[in-house]
Amino acid sequence: MTTHMERPVTSRIAPQQARSWLLVPASKPDTFDAALASAADAVILDLEDAVTAPNKPAARRDVAAFLSEHNRAWVRINDATTPFWEEDLAALAGLPGLEGVMLAKTESGQQADATAERLPEGTKILALVESAVGLEAAPEIARTDGIFRLAFGSGDFRRDTGMDDSPTSMSYPRSRLTIASRAARIAPPIDGPTLGPDLDLLARDCAITLSLGMAGKLCMTTAQTAPVNAGLSPSVADAIWAQNVIDDLGEDGSRVRDGSDLPKLAKAKKIHKLATLFHIPTDH
C-alpha cells in the first residue's frame, strides 16, 4: 500500500443529495485517489463483488489504511449471510474516514440492525436491495434505524427474478424503492448502474431514474460521474422556469392567484433549491 499525502478536505455534495455514487474495486488501491479526485458526489470502495474471496483480507487492509490517512469514502461490505460481513465490520468500525457502509444484498431490517450494532452509533447504512426478497422487505428495511438511503442492485435483481433490463420491466422495483423511501421519510433511492461507455444510453437511463422518483445512480467508471451529475440535476431551462415562477408568485406565495398556483410554486421552489445546491445558473 502506498503512503498517501494528507489532502485538503474538499467540499462534496451532502450524501442526502448525492447523485453519482462511484463504485471502486477495493482490490485496486492505486485507483482510490483518482476516484476521490473525480466528479463523483460519493465514492464507494467495494469489498464485495469486485473482490474475490482470496483477495478480501488484503483489500480490507488497503481500505482500512486508506481511510486512516485523511481520506473519506463509503465502503460496500459483504452481505450478512457470509462470514466476510463480520470481518468487514470489524475492520471498518471506528475508522476516521468512513462515511458509511453500503450493505450488499439487504433482505431484512434485522440485517440492517445487526450491521448498525457493529458500527459506531450514527454510522450511515445504505441498503442495497438486490433480490425479490429484499424488494418485498423494502418498507421494513427503509424504516429501520440507521438506514440512510436505499439503492437498487439492478443486475443481481434481474438475475434473481429473470426480468430483463427494459424500462417497463424495471419500473416496478424502482417505484417500490421510491415509495418505500418516501413513506419512511428517508432520502430518495439510488438507481443501479448503466453498463458500458454509451453516453446517450446513460443520459436516457438518468431520465428514467428521475421519472421514477430516484435521485442518485451508481457509477462503474469515473467517466460516468459528470454525465450522471448533469443528468440528475435540473436543467438550465428548468432552473430558469423555477426562478420565473418564484418571481411571479412570490417566495412566500403572496401573489398566488388560484388553487393551481400553490402546487406550481412548491415545484418551482424544489427545483430552485436543487439548482442552487448544484450550481445551476438561473439567470436569463
Solvent accessible surface area in square Angstrom, and as a share of the most:
residue,aa,sasa,rsa
1,M,101,0.45
2,T,103,0.60
3,T,125,0.73
4,H,24,0.11
5,M,172,0.77
6,E,124,0.55
7,R,67,0.25
8,P,110,0.69
9,V,144,0.83
10,T,88,0.51
11,S,119,0.77
12,R,84,0.31
13,I,31,0.16
14,A,45,0.35
15,P,32,0.20
16,Q,79,0.35
17,Q,65,0.29
18,A,0,0.00
19,R,24,0.09
20,S,0,0.00
21,W,0,0.00
22,L,3,0.02
23,L,16,0.08
24,V,8,0.04
25,P,42,0.26
26,A,0,0.00
27,S,47,0.30
28,K,106,0.45
29,P,33,0.21
30,D,123,0.64
31,T,47,0.28
32,F,0,0.00
33,D,52,0.27
34,A,62,0.48
35,A,2,0.01
36,L,19,0.10
37,A,85,0.66
38,S,26,0.17
39,A,50,0.39
40,A,1,0.01
41,D,11,0.05
42,A,6,0.05
43,V,4,0.02
44,I,0,0.00
45,L,0,0.00
46,D,5,0.03
47,L,1,0.00
48,E,10,0.05
49,D,89,0.46
50,A,40,0.31
51,V,6,0.04
52,T,85,0.49
53,A,53,0.41
54,P,115,0.72
55,N,78,0.40
56,K,11,0.05
57,P,61,0.39
58,A,46,0.36
59,A,2,0.02
60,R,22,0.08
61,R,157,0.57
62,D,28,0.14
63,V,0,0.00
64,A,23,0.18
65,A,33,0.26
66,F,0,0.00
67,L,1,0.00
68,S,59,0.38
69,E,41,0.18
70,H,116,0.52
71,N,1,0.00
72,R,116,0.42
73,A,2,0.02
74,W,6,0.02
75,V,0,0.00
76,R,20,0.07
77,I,0,0.00
78,N,6,0.03
79,D,15,0.08
80,A,25,0.20
81,T,109,0.64
82,T,39,0.23
83,P,98,0.61
84,F,54,0.23
85,W,20,0.07
86,E,89,0.40
87,E,83,0.37
88,D,0,0.00
89,L,1,0.01
90,A,83,0.64
91,A,35,0.27
92,L,0,0.00
93,A,45,0.35
94,G,56,0.54
95,L,31,0.15
96,P,96,0.60
97,G,3,0.03
98,L,21,0.10
99,E,58,0.26
100,G,0,0.00
101,V,0,0.00
102,M,0,0.00
103,L,1,0.00
104,A,0,0.00
105,K,64,0.27
106,T,0,0.00
107,E,54,0.24
108,S,29,0.19
109,G,5,0.05
110,Q,144,0.64
111,Q,33,0.15
112,A,0,0.00
113,D,62,0.32
114,A,24,0.19
115,T,0,0.00
116,A,34,0.26
117,E,137,0.61
118,R,94,0.34
119,L,14,0.07
120,P,65,0.41
121,E,183,0.82
122,G,70,0.67
123,T,26,0.15
124,K,67,0.28
125,I,0,0.00
126,L,0,0.00
127,A,0,0.00
128,L,1,0.01
129,V,0,0.00
130,E,8,0.03
131,S,15,0.09
132,A,44,0.34
133,V,89,0.51
134,G,0,0.00
135,L,7,0.03
136,E,113,0.50
137,A,16,0.13
138,A,0,0.00
139,P,40,0.25
140,E,80,0.36
141,I,0,0.00
142,A,3,0.02
143,R,156,0.57
144,T,17,0.10
145,D,119,0.62
146,G,37,0.36
147,I,12,0.06
148,F,22,0.09
149,R,0,0.00
150,L,0,0.00
151,A,0,0.00
152,F,0,0.00
153,G,8,0.07
154,S,5,0.03
155,G,20,0.20
156,D,26,0.14
157,F,5,0.02
158,R,58,0.21
159,R,173,0.63
160,D,80,0.41
161,T,50,0.29
162,G,70,0.67
163,M,70,0.31
164,D,83,0.43
165,D,94,0.49
166,S,37,0.24
167,P,55,0.34
168,T,117,0.68
169,S,29,0.19
170,M,2,0.01
171,S,38,0.24
172,Y,120,0.46
173,P,0,0.00
174,R,24,0.09
175,S,32,0.21
176,R,61,0.22
177,L,0,0.00
178,T,29,0.17
179,I,117,0.59
180,A,5,0.04
181,S,1,0.01
182,R,162,0.59
183,A,71,0.55
184,A,22,0.17
185,R,169,0.62
186,I,38,0.19
187,A,19,0.15
188,P,58,0.36
189,P,0,0.00
190,I,0,0.00
191,D,0,0.00
192,G,1,0.01
193,P,34,0.21
194,T,5,0.03
195,L,117,0.58
196,G,45,0.43
197,P,130,0.81
198,D,73,0.38
199,L,101,0.50
200,D,119,0.62
201,L,59,0.29
202,L,4,0.02
203,A,64,0.50
204,R,114,0.42
205,D,17,0.09
206,C,1,0.00
207,A,61,0.47
208,I,28,0.14
209,T,0,0.00
210,L,79,0.40
211,S,87,0.56
212,L,40,0.20
213,G,35,0.33
214,M,2,0.01
215,A,32,0.25
216,G,0,0.00
217,K,2,0.01
218,L,5,0.03
219,C,0,0.00
220,M,88,0.39
221,T,70,0.41
222,T,66,0.38
223,A,74,0.58
224,Q,9,0.04
225,T,1,0.01
226,A,56,0.43
227,P,44,0.28
228,V,1,0.00
229,N,17,0.08
230,A,73,0.57
231,G,28,0.27
232,L,9,0.05
233,S,12,0.08
234,P,18,0.11
235,S,56,0.36
236,V,75,0.43
237,A,73,0.56
238,D,64,0.33
239,A,0,0.00
240,I,40,0.20
241,W,90,0.32
242,A,0,0.00
243,Q,40,0.18
244,N,62,0.32
245,V,9,0.05
246,I,12,0.06
247,D,79,0.41
248,D,67,0.35
249,L,1,0.01
250,G,5,0.05
251,E,104,0.47
252,D,118,0.61
253,G,16,0.15
254,S,80,0.52
255,R,126,0.46
256,V,47,0.27
257,R,155,0.57
258,D,78,0.41
259,G,62,0.60
260,S,77,0.50
261,D,10,0.05
262,L,108,0.54
263,P,87,0.55
264,K,86,0.36
265,L,9,0.05
266,A,62,0.48
267,K,121,0.51
268,A,0,0.00
269,K,78,0.33
270,K,138,0.59
271,I,26,0.13
272,H,53,0.24
273,K,145,0.62
274,L,53,0.27
275,A,0,0.00
276,T,86,0.50
277,L,59,0.30
278,F,19,0.08
279,H,158,0.70
280,I,34,0.17
281,P,74,0.46
282,T,31,0.18
283,D,103,0.53
284,H,162,0.72
